[in-house]
Amino acid sequence: MKQSTCTTRKRRPVAKCRPAVDLLDTPLPQLLDRFGVHLVDSQITDPAFVGAFIERGDGRRVLSMPSGRSWLERDTAARMLLAQGLRLDAPPVPAALEVVRA
């Protein structure tokens, strides 16, 4: 199972990429559908946790996001996690965030 997790721990940023217009302009529900990603609420309550992209061994993709966050925070984190998890051509993750691959 491949997993990309993004937290707000201060560490070095991931490699820089060119912007991906579709990733930034397409409504999130359409992006999730396009890439076959199922959005679920996470049970993790740690304020530093902003979400996880999980690709299961059988190919199913899950985006686990904490509930109770603002629409903007949730949308932005979801797009960053999708870009990292699917290895899309996208802007780099801000330095204040860390993407962990497991």
Long-range contacts (C-beta under 8 A, 24 or more apart in sequence): 1-54, 1-55, 1-56, 1-57, 2-54, 2-55, 2-85, 2-101, 2-102, 3-52, 3-53, 3-54, 3-55, 3-85, 3-101, 3-102, 4-52, 4-53, 4-81, 4-84, 4-85, 4-99, 4-100, 4-101, 5-49, 5-51, 5-52, 5-53, 5-99, 5-100, 5-102, 6-50, 6-51, 6-52, 6-77, 6-80, 6-81, 6-84, 6-93, 6-97, 6-98, 6-99, 6-100, 7-48, 7-49, 7-50, 7-97, 7-98, 7-100, 8-47, 8-48, 8-50, 8-96, 8-97, 8-98, 9-48, 9-98, 10-95, 10-96, 10-98, 11-98, 12-95, 13-92, 13-93, 13-94, 13-95, 13-97, 14-84, 14-92, 14-93, 14-99, 15-92, 16-92, 17-83, 17-89, 17-90, 17-91, 17-92, 18-89, 19-89, 19-90, 19-91, 20-83, 20-88, 20-89, 20-90, 20-91, 23-79, 23-82, 23-83, 23-88, 23-90, 24-79, 24-90, 24-91, 28-75, 28-78, 28-79, 31-79, 31-82, 32-63, 32-82, 35-61, 35-82, 35-86, 36-60, 36-61, 37-61, 37-62, 37-63, 37-82, 38-62, 38-63, 39-63, 39-65, 39-78, 40-64, 40-65, 41-65, 41-66, 41-67, 42-66, 42-67, 50-77, 50-81, 50-97, 51-77, 51-78, 51-81, 52-81, 53-81, 53-82, 53-84, 53-85, 53-86, 54-85, 55-85, 61-85
